[in-house]
């Protein structure tokens, strides 16, 4: 190979290497620009987030603290009244009971000698069954019957004045006592044409006093 040909070959190789280096340089610059653009975070959004985040955090903590300090609502407790001692004014303050019903409840209590169960409210004339169902949980009977009847000594008038004993039954009790010793209330079952359920109804009120 002649000297001129060698020079031409060397020049061609040098030019090729120079062109390859320039192309590689452009590729590397473009790659860096692309990577930078892909990973770029908008500056405006970042500043807004930094401004809002502390405020939201403070508001959240304040809400939690206020919820902890605010008084919790207390469940209302049902006040239970003694049906054998409550007066008409207290009865009138209750729902479903006006002056007339309050008076009837008190009069029925006095005639009975005391309620032995709150279920006896169902027997008060004029008290609606639905209202009665709502009122019953508001009462108890305390110590119960406070004025019992003496089955062996009470007069005919005293016996028949009780709401559960009519005049005929009072007369039958009186006749039986004239000829027999009343040893137990069960003796009245044989003397008076009444049922066992009536005896059970009488039993909270009748006593043997002698």
N, CA, C and O of each residue as an XYZ file, in Angstrom:
840
protein
N       0.860     -1.189      0.000
C       0.000      0.000      0.000
C       0.897      1.240      0.000
O       1.863      1.366      0.753
N       0.512      2.127     -0.884
C       1.330      3.314     -1.015
C       1.069      4.289      0.125
O       0.081      4.180      0.851
N       1.975      5.235      0.258
C       1.939      6.206      1.339
C       0.675      7.044      1.268
O       0.111      7.359      2.315
N       0.207      7.418      0.100
C      -0.983      8.260     -0.041
C      -2.231      7.482      0.379
O      -3.146      8.036      0.989
N      -2.254      6.197      0.045
C      -3.412      5.385      0.406
C      -3.503      5.204      1.912
O      -4.589      5.213      2.490
N      -2.311      5.035      2.553
C      -2.337      4.870      4.015
C      -2.862      6.127      4.701
O      -3.617      6.055      5.671
N      -2.447      7.284      4.175
C      -2.904      8.540      4.766
C      -4.439      8.682      4.606
O      -5.126      9.136      5.520
N      -4.939      8.297      3.467
C      -6.381      8.398      3.248
C      -7.151      7.477      4.187
O      -8.194      7.851      4.725
N      -6.614      6.243      4.383
C      -7.269      5.279      5.271
C      -7.278      5.782      6.711
O      -8.281      5.669      7.415
N      -6.121      6.350      7.144
C      -6.026      6.865      8.516
C      -6.986      8.038      8.682
O      -7.621      8.162      9.729
N      -7.106      8.889      7.687
C      -8.015     10.020      7.780
C      -9.464      9.583      7.864
O     -10.268     10.155      8.599
N      -9.776      8.551      7.088
C     -11.155      8.037      7.132
C     -11.515      7.479      8.509
O     -12.603      7.721      9.032
N     -10.571      6.725      9.083
C     -10.807      6.147     10.424
C     -10.982      7.254     11.460
O     -11.869      7.186     12.311
N     -10.114      8.290     11.380
C     -10.202      9.381     12.347
C     -11.541     10.113     12.226
O     -12.169     10.436     13.235
N     -11.970     10.370     11.006
C     -13.241     11.064     10.805
C     -14.401     10.225     11.339
O     -15.343     10.752     11.932
N     -14.317      8.898     11.117
C     -15.392      8.010     11.625
C     -15.455      8.036     13.133
O     -16.541      8.091     13.710
N     -14.279      7.996     13.794
C     -14.271      8.021     15.256
C     -14.800      9.357     15.799
O     -15.509      9.395     16.804
N     -14.441     10.446     15.115
C     -14.894     11.766     15.547
C     -16.423     11.856     15.409
O     -17.101     12.355     16.306
N     -16.965     11.363     14.265
C     -18.415     11.411     14.054
C     -19.152     10.559     15.090
O     -20.200     10.950     15.602
N     -18.580      9.380     15.390
C     -19.210      8.504     16.401
C     -19.208      9.152     17.771
O     -20.180      9.042     18.518
N     -18.095      9.843     18.109
C     -18.020     10.511     19.409
C     -19.017     11.645     19.523
O     -19.643     11.828     20.567
N     -19.171     12.418     18.434
C     -20.153     13.519     18.463
C     -21.561     12.981     18.616
O     -22.358     13.540     19.371
N     -21.878     11.912     17.916
C     -23.227     11.333     18.013
C     -23.508     10.800     19.424
O     -24.599     10.978     19.965
N     -22.487     10.138     20.008
C     -22.644      9.633     21.375
C     -22.865     10.777     22.360
O     -23.644     10.652     23.305
N     -22.176     11.884     22.135
C     -22.349     13.036     23.017
C     -23.757     13.599     22.953
O     -24.347     13.921     23.984
N     -24.308     13.720     21.730
C     -25.693     14.190     21.594
C     -26.683     13.233     22.270
O     -27.636     13.665     22.919
N     -26.443     11.944     22.107
C     -27.358     10.938     22.718
C     -27.338     11.037     24.233
O     -28.377     10.958     24.888
N     -26.138     11.211     24.782
C     -26.027     11.296     26.246
C     -26.719     12.542     26.776
O     -27.371     12.488     27.819
N     -26.587     13.674     26.068
C     -27.241     14.915     26.502
C     -28.760     14.795     26.450
O     -29.465     15.235     27.359
N     -29.253     14.187     25.363
C     -30.685     13.999     25.242
C     -31.216     13.075     26.338
O     -32.298     13.308     26.877
N     -30.461     12.033     26.664
C     -30.896     11.091     27.722
C     -30.999     11.781     29.073
O     -31.948     11.546     29.820
N     -30.039     12.618     29.386
C     -30.073     13.329     30.671
C     -31.269     14.274     30.757
O     -31.906     14.402     31.803
N     -31.559     14.931     29.637
C     -32.711     15.841     29.615
C     -34.008     15.083     29.811
O     -34.894     15.554     30.524
N     -34.140     13.912     29.192
C     -35.355     13.094     29.309
C     -35.558     12.599     30.727
O     -36.659     12.657     31.275
N     -34.438     12.095     31.328
C     -34.530     11.600     32.713
C     -34.908     12.736     33.656
O     -35.713     12.543     34.567
N     -34.344     13.897     33.446
C     -34.651     15.043     34.312
C     -36.106     15.441     34.193
O     -36.764     15.758     35.184
N     -36.607     15.419     32.944
C     -38.006     15.787     32.749
C     -38.945     14.748     33.333
O     -39.981     15.117     33.887
N     -38.624     13.452     33.232
C     -39.474     12.397     33.781
C     -39.568     12.480     35.286
O     -40.640     12.249     35.845
N     -38.477     12.802     35.958
C     -38.469     12.833     37.429
C     -38.769     14.190     38.017
O     -38.646     14.385     39.226
N     -39.158     15.123     37.185
C     -39.384     16.491     37.662
C     -40.690     16.598     38.452
O     -41.711     16.085     37.993
N     -40.699     17.243     39.622
C     -41.871     17.497     40.450
C     -42.289     18.945     40.276
O     -41.458     19.840     40.432
N     -43.569     19.208     39.954
C     -44.007     20.606     39.789
C     -43.765     21.397     41.050
O     -44.216     21.015     42.130
N     -43.057     22.493     40.916
C     -42.673     23.293     42.083
C     -43.896     23.929     42.737
O     -43.971     23.995     43.964
N     -44.846     24.392     41.944
C     -46.047     25.020     42.512
C     -46.856     24.053     43.359
O     -47.321     24.413     44.440
N     -47.026     22.831     42.877
C     -47.784     21.813     43.640
C     -47.086     21.480     44.945
O     -47.724     21.300     45.982
N     -45.702     21.398     44.872
C     -44.953     21.063     46.077
C     -45.098     22.141     47.132
O     -45.264     21.830     48.312
N     -45.039     23.401     46.732
C     -45.180     24.493     47.700
C     -46.577     24.532     48.311
O     -46.732     24.794     49.504
N     -47.606     24.268     47.479
C     -48.986     24.246     47.986
C     -49.169     23.135     49.005
O     -49.809     23.330     50.038
N     -48.601     21.959     48.711
C     -48.711     20.829     49.635
C     -48.040     21.137     50.955
O     -48.554     20.804     52.023
N     -46.849     21.798     50.870
C     -46.143     22.134     52.106
C     -46.899     23.162     52.927
O     -46.815     23.158     54.155
N     -47.653     24.062     52.249
C     -48.441     25.061     52.972
C     -49.683     24.463     53.617
O     -50.031     24.822     54.742
N     -50.363     23.543     52.906
C     -51.642     23.007     53.371
C     -51.460     21.917     54.416
O     -52.256     21.824     55.351
N     -50.433     21.095     54.277
C     -50.262     19.935     55.161
C     -50.185     20.320     56.628
O     -50.883     19.702     57.432
N     -49.375     21.313     57.036
C     -49.354     21.667     58.471
C     -50.696     22.158     58.981
O     -51.085     21.838     60.104
N     -51.420     22.944     58.158
C     -52.715     23.457     58.581
C     -53.709     22.313     58.801
O     -54.428     22.285     59.800
N     -53.738     21.366     57.846
C     -54.648     20.224     57.985
C     -54.299     19.405     59.206
O     -55.191     18.926     59.907
N     -53.000     19.235     59.476
C     -52.585     18.449     60.634
C     -53.028     19.128     61.927
O     -53.532     18.473     62.839
N     -52.836     20.453     62.001
C     -53.232     21.194     63.205
C     -54.738     21.125     63.409
O     -55.208     20.938     64.532
N     -55.509     21.278     62.306
C     -56.961     21.205     62.415
C     -57.407     19.823     62.884
O     -58.322     19.708     63.698
N     -56.768     18.786     62.378
C     -57.121     17.422     62.784
C     -56.843     17.199     64.266
O     -57.667     16.621     64.975
N     -55.685     17.655     64.733
C     -55.354     17.497     66.144
C     -56.303     18.303     67.029
O     -56.684     17.850     68.108
N     -56.687     19.507     66.571
C     -57.616     20.336     67.342
C     -58.991     19.674     67.450
O     -59.631     19.727     68.500
N     -59.440     19.047     66.352
C     -60.733     18.363     66.364
C     -60.713     17.194     67.336
O     -61.675     16.981     68.073
N     -59.617     16.432     67.341
C     -59.513     15.300     68.270
C     -59.537     15.773     69.717
O     -60.211     15.184     70.562
N     -58.784     16.860     69.997
C     -58.738     17.365     71.368
C     -60.089     17.887     71.811
O     -60.503     17.670     72.950
N     -60.796     18.593     70.888
C     -62.111     19.130     71.222
C     -63.112     18.003     71.473
O     -63.966     18.115     72.353
N     -63.006     16.910     70.696
C     -63.902     15.760     70.901
C     -63.641     15.098     72.244
O     -64.564     14.617     72.901
N     -62.352     15.079     72.651
C     -62.026     14.464     73.944
C     -62.522     15.308     75.109
O     -62.950     14.778     76.134
N     -62.460     16.656     74.940
C     -62.846     17.543     76.039
C     -64.342     17.779     76.123
O     -64.860     18.121     77.186
N     -65.046     17.596     75.001
C     -66.485     17.859     75.016
C     -67.180     16.830     75.884
O     -66.848     15.647     75.801
N     -68.147     17.239     76.728
C     -68.841     16.300     77.619
C     -69.655     15.292     76.824
O     -70.350     15.649     75.872
N     -69.563     14.049     77.217
C     -70.319     12.986     76.573
C     -71.758     13.015     77.058
O     -72.002     13.197     78.251
N     -72.728     12.836     76.143
C     -74.134     12.836     76.578
C     -74.420     11.680     77.517
O     -74.039     10.542     77.243
N     -75.078     11.963     78.606
C     -75.418     10.946     79.587
C     -76.796     10.376     79.296
O     -77.727     11.101     78.944
N     -76.908      9.059     79.449
C     -78.190      8.417     79.254
C     -79.123      8.756     80.413
O     -78.774      8.635     81.587
N     -80.293      9.174     80.040
C     -81.259      9.516     81.072
C     -81.692      8.269     81.827
O     -82.000      7.241     81.224
N     -81.713      8.369     83.143
C     -82.103      7.247     83.984
C     -83.594      7.363     84.308
O     -84.109      8.444     84.593
N     -84.251      6.237     84.256
C     -85.675      6.201     84.547
C     -85.887      6.337     86.051
O     -85.344      5.561     86.837
N     -86.681      7.330     86.441
C     -86.997      7.537     87.853
C     -88.201      6.658     88.204
O     -89.265      6.773     87.596
N     -88.018      5.790     89.182
C     -89.079      4.872     89.597
C     -89.746      5.431     90.850
O     -89.079      5.741     91.836
N     -91.067      5.553     90.798
C     -91.841      6.105     91.909
C     -92.527      4.985     92.680
O     -92.910      3.960     92.116
N     -92.671      5.207     93.987
C     -93.380      4.259     94.838
C     -94.877      4.487     94.648
O     -95.405      5.538     95.011
N     -95.542      3.510     94.085
C     -96.967      3.644     93.782
C     -97.806      3.771     95.041
O     -98.932      4.265     94.985
N     -97.277      3.333     96.173
C     -98.035      3.381     97.424
C     -97.799      4.658     98.232
O     -98.434      4.859     99.268
N     -96.897      5.518     97.772
C     -96.651      6.762     98.506
C     -96.726      7.998     97.610
O     -96.824      9.113     98.121
N     -96.683      7.833     96.316
C     -96.689      8.987     95.421
C     -98.000      9.745     95.541
O     -99.064      9.140     95.662
N     -97.924     11.065     95.508
C     -99.144     11.874     95.630
C     -99.677     12.237     94.242
O     -99.042     11.966     93.223
N    -100.851     12.851     94.231
C    -101.520     13.145     92.964
C    -100.746     14.167     92.141
O    -100.769     14.104     90.912
N    -100.061     15.109     92.788
C     -99.289     16.110     92.049
C     -98.162     15.453     91.256
O     -97.924     15.794     90.097
N     -97.473     14.510     91.891
C     -96.400     13.802     91.186
C     -96.961     12.934     90.059
O     -96.335     12.790     89.009
N     -98.135     12.361     90.282
C     -98.766     11.552     89.231
C     -99.146     12.410     88.031
O     -98.976     11.998     86.884
N     -99.663     13.607     88.304
C    -100.073     14.498     87.211
C     -98.891     14.949     86.369
O     -99.064     15.312     85.206
N     -97.688     14.931     86.940
C     -96.500     15.350     86.195
C     -96.052     14.288     85.194
O     -95.213     14.562     84.336
N     -96.598     13.091     85.298
C     -96.224     12.006     84.398
C     -97.042     12.071     83.116
O     -98.139     12.628     83.109
N     -96.518     11.507     82.034
C     -97.315     11.458     80.800
C     -98.527     10.553     80.967
O     -98.514      9.616     81.765
N     -99.567     10.844     80.208
C    -100.794     10.045     80.137
C    -101.685     10.192     81.373
O    -102.781      9.633     81.397
N    -101.250     10.923     82.392
C    -102.038     11.034     83.616
C    -102.405     12.492     83.849
O    -101.538     13.357     83.977
N    -103.694     12.742     83.901
C    -104.177     14.071     84.238
C    -104.740     14.088     85.646
O    -104.589     13.109     86.378
N    -105.384     15.176     86.043
C    -105.924     15.270     87.413
C    -106.940     14.169     87.732
O    -106.953     13.643     88.845
N    -107.785     13.822     86.769
C    -108.825     12.810     87.033
C    -108.195     11.442     87.276
O    -108.523     10.775     88.258
N    -107.294     11.019     86.392
C    -106.659      9.710     86.569
C    -105.779      9.678     87.814
O    -105.717      8.658     88.500
N    -105.101     10.776     88.109
C    -104.273     10.818     89.323
C    -105.151     10.605     90.557
O    -104.773      9.880     91.477
N    -106.329     11.244     90.570
C    -107.249     11.071     91.696
C    -107.749      9.630     91.788
O    -107.848      9.082     92.886
N    -108.064      9.014     90.656
C    -108.554      7.634     90.672
C    -107.478      6.657     91.159
O    -107.776      5.721     91.900
N    -106.239      6.877     90.743
C    -105.145      6.000     91.188
C    -104.995      6.081     92.708
O    -104.811      5.062     93.373
N    -105.075      7.283     93.247
C    -104.933      7.449     94.699
C    -106.138      6.867     95.449
O    -105.968      6.237     96.493
N    -107.348      7.072     94.928
C    -108.535      6.530     95.594
C    -108.549      5.001     95.556
O    -108.923      4.358     96.537
N    -108.149      4.427     94.442
C    -108.101      2.975     94.339
C    -107.056      2.404     95.297
O    -107.273      1.352     95.900
N    -105.949      3.078     95.435
C    -104.924      2.661     96.386
C    -105.462      2.670     97.811
O    -105.232      1.731     98.574
N    -106.179      3.733     98.166
C    -106.731      3.823     99.517
C    -107.771      2.729     99.759
O    -107.803      2.132    100.836
N    -108.616      2.466     98.770
C    -109.639      1.429     98.930
C    -109.014      0.047     99.068
O    -109.501     -0.782     99.836
N    -107.949     -0.201     98.334
C    -107.282     -1.506     98.413
C    -106.556     -1.691     99.740
O    -106.480     -2.797    100.274
N    -106.028     -0.595    100.256
C    -105.115     -0.705    101.393
C    -103.675     -0.790    100.922
O    -102.783     -1.191    101.669
N    -103.464     -0.405     99.670
C    -102.113     -0.432     99.090
C    -102.047     -1.359     97.885
O    -102.704     -2.399     97.854
N    -101.261     -0.981     96.909
C    -101.024     -1.850     95.748
C     -99.997     -2.915     96.134
O     -98.970     -2.607     96.739
N    -100.279     -4.154     95.784
C     -99.269     -5.185     96.034
C     -98.488     -5.509     94.766
O     -97.471     -6.199     94.834
N     -98.942     -5.024     93.610
C     -98.202     -5.162     92.356
C     -98.576     -3.989     91.441
O     -99.711     -3.515     91.456
N     -97.620     -3.541     90.662
C     -97.889     -2.419     89.761
C     -98.854     -2.821     88.644
O     -99.433     -1.959     87.983
N     -99.024     -4.118     88.436
C     -99.965     -4.566     87.416
C    -101.404     -4.161     87.743
O    -102.264     -4.155     86.862
N    -101.665     -3.823     89.014
C    -103.014     -3.391     89.394
C    -103.389     -2.048     88.787
O    -104.554     -1.652     88.832
N    -102.422     -1.348     88.224
C    -102.759     -0.118     87.505
C    -103.715     -0.396     86.344
O    -104.475      0.481     85.934
N    -103.671     -1.616     85.822
C    -104.571     -1.985     84.731
C    -106.040     -1.927     85.167
O    -106.939     -1.835     84.331
N    -106.272     -1.983     86.475
C    -107.641     -1.997     86.991
C    -108.194     -0.598     87.252
O    -109.368     -0.446     87.590
N    -107.351      0.422     87.095
C    -107.819      1.793     87.312
C    -108.717      2.183     86.140
O    -108.295      2.152     84.984
N    -109.929      2.540     86.445
C    -110.907      2.838     85.406
C    -110.501      4.086     84.619
O    -110.178      5.122     85.199
N    -110.522      3.970     83.296
C    -110.219      5.104     82.429
C    -108.773      5.177     81.984
O    -108.435      6.003     81.136
N    -107.893      4.321     82.545
C    -106.485      4.334     82.139
C    -106.318      3.429     80.917
O    -106.531      2.220     80.998
N    -105.940      4.019     79.800
C    -105.853      3.277     78.542
C    -104.772      2.198     78.629
O    -103.707      2.440     79.196
N    -105.033      1.013     78.077
C    -104.046     -0.084     78.159
C    -102.666      0.290     77.611
O    -101.649     -0.089     78.193
N    -102.621      1.036     76.490
C    -101.322      1.426     75.938
C    -100.581      2.361     76.888
O     -99.372      2.231     77.079
N    -101.309      3.299     77.479
C    -100.695      4.202     78.452
C    -100.238      3.427     79.679
O     -99.184      3.715     80.246
N    -101.023      2.457     80.080
C    -100.673      1.645     81.247
C     -99.362      0.895     81.016
O     -98.522      0.814     81.913
N     -99.192      0.349     79.817
C     -97.965     -0.381     79.505
C     -96.747      0.518     79.625
O     -95.684      0.066     80.049
N     -96.888      1.780     79.258
C     -95.762      2.711     79.342
C     -95.537      3.227     80.763
O     -94.427      3.626     81.116
N     -96.588      3.218     81.570
C     -96.464      3.739     82.933
C     -95.929      2.701     83.915
O     -95.229      3.051     84.866
N     -96.247      1.448     83.697
C     -95.872      0.401     84.659
C     -94.375      0.400     84.989
O     -94.025      0.270     86.162
N     -93.466      0.541     83.991
C     -92.037      0.553     84.355
C     -91.618      1.737     85.208
O     -90.512      1.734     85.748
N     -92.465      2.749     85.349
C     -92.117      3.932     86.130
C     -92.410      3.772     87.616
O     -92.124      4.674     88.403
N     -92.979      2.629     88.008
C     -93.411      2.464     89.399
C     -92.879      1.162     89.996
O     -92.549      0.208     89.292
N     -92.813      1.169     91.325
C     -92.750     -0.064     92.094
C     -93.732      0.093     93.251
O     -94.335      1.154     93.411
N     -93.895     -0.943     94.049
C     -94.894     -0.889     95.129
C     -94.261     -0.717     96.504
O     -94.948     -0.842     97.517
N     -92.982     -0.436     96.553
C     -92.357     -0.180     97.842
C     -92.540     -1.326     98.814
O     -92.182     -2.466     98.519
N     -93.101     -1.021     99.979
C     -93.331     -2.049    101.006
C     -94.629     -2.814    100.799
O     -94.963     -3.696    101.589
N     -95.371     -2.480     99.732
C     -96.582     -3.241     99.413
C     -97.800     -2.795    100.206
O     -97.939     -1.621    100.548
N     -98.679     -3.748    100.493
C     -99.954     -3.468    101.179
C     -99.673     -2.892    102.573
O     -98.913     -3.467    103.353
N    -100.286     -1.769    102.863
C    -100.049     -1.111    104.158
C    -101.248     -1.196    105.097
O    -101.129     -0.845    106.271
N    -102.410     -1.659    104.603
C    -103.571     -1.790    105.481
C    -104.333     -3.080    105.127
O    -105.282     -3.046    104.343
N    -103.919     -4.202    105.700
C    -104.613     -5.467    105.410
C    -105.942     -5.559    106.176
O    -106.191     -4.814    107.125
N    -106.780     -6.499    105.729
C    -108.053     -6.780    106.394
C    -107.910     -8.021    107.275
O    -107.231     -8.982    106.914
N    -108.543     -7.980    108.401
C    -108.564     -9.162    109.268
C    -109.765    -10.025    108.867
O    -110.911     -9.666    109.136
N    -109.497    -11.145    108.234
C    -110.582    -12.001    107.755
C    -111.413    -12.552    108.905
O    -112.592    -12.860    108.730
N    -110.809    -12.677    110.071
C    -111.529    -13.275    111.192
C    -112.188    -12.254    112.113
O    -112.999    -12.640    112.955
N    -111.875    -10.979    111.984
C    -112.442     -9.988    112.892
C    -113.031     -8.753    112.197
O    -113.808     -8.031    112.822
N    -112.699     -8.490    110.960
C    -113.219     -7.280    110.294
C    -114.735     -7.358    110.156
O    -115.304     -8.431    109.952
N    -115.369     -6.204    110.273
C    -116.834     -6.150    110.180
C    -117.286     -6.386    108.739
O    -116.497     -6.340    107.795
N    -118.585     -6.639    108.612
C    -119.167     -6.819    107.280
C    -118.918     -5.590    106.423
O    -118.570     -5.708    105.249
N    -119.095     -4.413    107.005
C    -118.910     -3.183    106.249
C    -117.454     -3.030    105.784
O    -117.197     -2.633    104.647
N    -116.519     -3.345    106.665
C    -115.111     -3.251    106.293
C    -114.770     -4.234    105.176
O    -114.027     -3.904    104.251
N    -115.312     -5.429    105.270
C    -115.036     -6.439    104.240
C    -115.600     -6.012    102.885
O    -114.909     -6.060    101.867
N    -116.851     -5.599    102.890
C    -117.488     -5.299    101.601
C    -117.001     -3.971    101.007
O    -117.252     -3.685     99.837
N    -116.310     -3.169    101.810
C    -115.747     -1.921    101.288
C    -114.484     -2.152    100.456
O    -114.031     -1.264     99.734
N    -113.931     -3.343    100.568
C    -112.730     -3.629     99.763
C    -113.130     -3.855     98.304
O    -114.146     -4.504     98.052
N    -112.372     -3.346     97.346
C    -112.748     -3.497     95.933
C    -112.860     -4.938     95.462
O    -113.571     -5.208     94.494
N    -112.180     -5.868     96.119
C    -112.191     -7.252     95.670
C    -113.244     -8.109     96.375
O    -113.382     -9.292     96.062
N    -113.989     -7.529     97.322
C    -114.990     -8.295     98.075
C    -116.333     -7.578     97.956
O    -116.469     -6.421     98.354
N    -117.308     -8.271     97.409
C    -118.628     -7.632     97.291
C    -119.472     -7.933     98.536
O    -119.034     -8.655     99.432
N    -120.675     -7.377     98.579
C    -121.530     -7.513     99.767
C    -121.901     -8.961    100.026
O    -121.940     -9.381    101.183
N    -122.175     -9.738     98.988
C    -122.553    -11.146     99.170
C    -121.397    -11.947     99.741
O    -121.601    -12.782    100.623
N    -120.205    -11.711     99.262
C    -119.033    -12.432     99.771
C    -118.732    -12.021    101.210
O    -118.344    -12.861    102.022
N    -118.905    -10.745    101.535
C    -118.698    -10.298    102.919
C    -119.708    -10.962    103.845
O    -119.357    -11.339    104.963
N    -120.950    -11.112    103.406
C    -121.972    -11.778    104.217
C    -121.631    -13.242    104.415
O    -121.818    -13.774    105.509
N    -121.123    -13.919    103.356
C    -120.753    -15.331    103.464
C    -119.604    -15.517    104.450
O    -119.606    -16.473    105.226
N    -118.625    -14.618    104.430
C    -117.507    -14.702    105.374
C    -118.032    -14.527    106.805
O    -117.636    -15.257    107.715
N    -118.910    -13.568    106.986
C    -119.453    -13.314    108.323
C    -120.256    -14.508    108.829
O    -120.139    -14.872    109.999
N    -121.069    -15.122    107.972
C    -121.848    -16.298    108.392
C    -120.922    -17.449    108.760
O    -121.157    -18.122    109.763
N    -119.902    -17.686    107.995
C    -118.976    -18.776    108.285
C    -118.305    -18.558    109.637
O    -118.115    -19.519    110.383
N    -117.947    -17.340    109.969
C    -117.262    -17.062    111.220
C    -118.170    -17.265    112.424
O    -117.686    -17.519    113.527
N    -119.484    -17.155    112.226
C    -120.392    -17.351    113.359
C    -120.381    -18.801    113.820
O    -120.606    -19.069    115.000
N    -120.129    -19.731    112.926
C    -120.260    -21.148    113.250
C    -118.945    -21.922    113.192
O    -118.875    -23.074    113.619
N    -117.913    -21.286    112.665
C    -116.636    -21.988    112.515
C    -115.482    -21.083    112.917
O    -115.555    -19.855    112.868
N    -114.444    -21.742    113.306
C    -113.204    -21.008    113.567
C    -112.427    -20.936    112.249
O    -112.190    -21.949    111.590
N    -112.058    -19.766    111.902
C    -111.335    -19.565    110.641
C    -109.843    -19.771    110.905
O    -109.156    -18.900    111.438
N    -109.373    -20.945    110.515
C    -107.975    -21.282    110.778
C    -107.031    -20.847    109.656
O    -105.847    -20.608    109.897
N    -107.539    -20.746    108.465
C    -106.712    -20.336    107.326
C    -107.625    -19.751    106.255
O    -108.839    -19.952    106.279
N    -107.036    -19.042    105.338
C    -107.822    -18.453    104.258
C    -108.397    -19.524    103.339
O    -109.417    -19.308    102.685
N    -107.735    -20.683    103.291
C    -108.249    -21.766    102.451
C    -109.597    -22.278    102.949
O    -110.359    -22.873    102.187
N    -109.891    -22.045    104.236
C    -111.203    -22.464    104.758
C    -112.337    -21.730    104.048
O    -113.451    -22.247    103.957
N    -112.063    -20.544    103.553
C    -113.104    -19.768    102.895
C    -113.534    -20.381    101.569
O    -114.635    -20.112    101.091
N    -112.672    -21.204    100.972
C    -113.010    -21.830     99.690
C    -114.215    -22.743     99.855
O    -115.080    -22.804     98.982
N    -114.270    -23.462    100.989
C    -115.399    -24.352    101.240
C    -116.635    -23.581    101.676
O    -117.758    -24.024    101.435
N    -116.443    -22.436    102.314
C    -117.573    -21.683    102.844
C    -118.213    -20.768    101.808
O    -119.411    -20.494    101.878
N    -117.427    -20.297    100.851
C    -117.931    -19.304     99.908
C    -117.741    -19.857     98.491
O    -116.680    -20.398     98.181
N    -118.726    -19.731     97.654
C    -118.584    -20.211     96.272
C    -117.682    -19.280     95.444
O    -118.155    -18.505     94.613
N    -116.373    -19.384     95.698
C    -115.392    -18.570     94.950
C    -114.321    -19.498     94.390
O    -114.176    -20.639     94.829
N    -113.611    -19.014     93.460
C    -112.578    -19.808     92.805
C    -111.235    -19.638     93.516
O    -111.059    -18.749     94.348
N    -110.301    -20.513     93.163
C    -108.952    -20.400     93.712
C    -108.284    -19.101     93.280
O    -107.502    -18.518     94.031
N    -108.591    -18.654     92.076
C    -107.994    -17.402     91.603
C    -108.464    -16.225     92.451
O    -107.706    -15.281     92.675
N    -109.741    -16.273     92.936
C    -110.223    -15.202     93.793
C    -109.512    -15.229     95.142
O    -109.193    -14.178     95.698
N    -109.267    -16.409     95.660
C    -108.522    -16.513     96.921
C    -107.124    -15.936     96.752
O    -106.626    -15.224     97.624
N    -106.495    -16.248     95.619
C    -105.157    -15.690     95.364
C    -105.215    -14.174     95.264
O    -104.267    -13.483     95.639
N    -106.325    -13.661     94.758
C    -106.492    -12.210     94.666
C    -106.687    -11.586     96.040
O    -106.243    -10.466     96.295
N    -107.354    -12.319     96.915
C    -107.592    -11.816     98.268
C    -106.359    -11.942     99.172
O    -106.143    -11.132    100.073
N    -105.578    -12.953     98.911
C    -104.527    -13.324     99.871
C    -103.561    -12.185    100.226
O    -103.118    -12.137    101.373
N    -103.206    -11.265     99.316
C    -102.319    -10.179     99.763
C    -102.982     -9.232    100.754
O    -102.289     -8.457    101.412
N    -104.329     -9.276    100.879
C    -105.043     -8.297    101.699
C    -105.682     -8.886    102.952
O    -105.900     -8.169    103.928
N    -105.977    -10.155    102.939
C    -106.630    -10.773    104.095
C    -105.592    -11.404    105.023
O    -104.646    -12.053    104.576
N    -105.790    -11.200    106.294
C    -104.916    -11.770    107.323
C    -105.782    -12.391    108.408
O    -106.947    -12.028    108.567
N    -105.208    -13.325    109.150
C    -105.831    -13.844    110.366
C    -105.190    -13.114    111.532
O    -103.998    -13.266    111.800
N    -105.992    -12.325    112.216
C    -105.455    -11.446    113.259
C    -105.574    -12.035    114.660
O    -104.941    -11.522    115.583
N    -106.364    -13.095    114.857
C    -106.493    -13.678    116.206
C    -106.002    -15.116    116.198
O    -106.026    -15.783    117.232
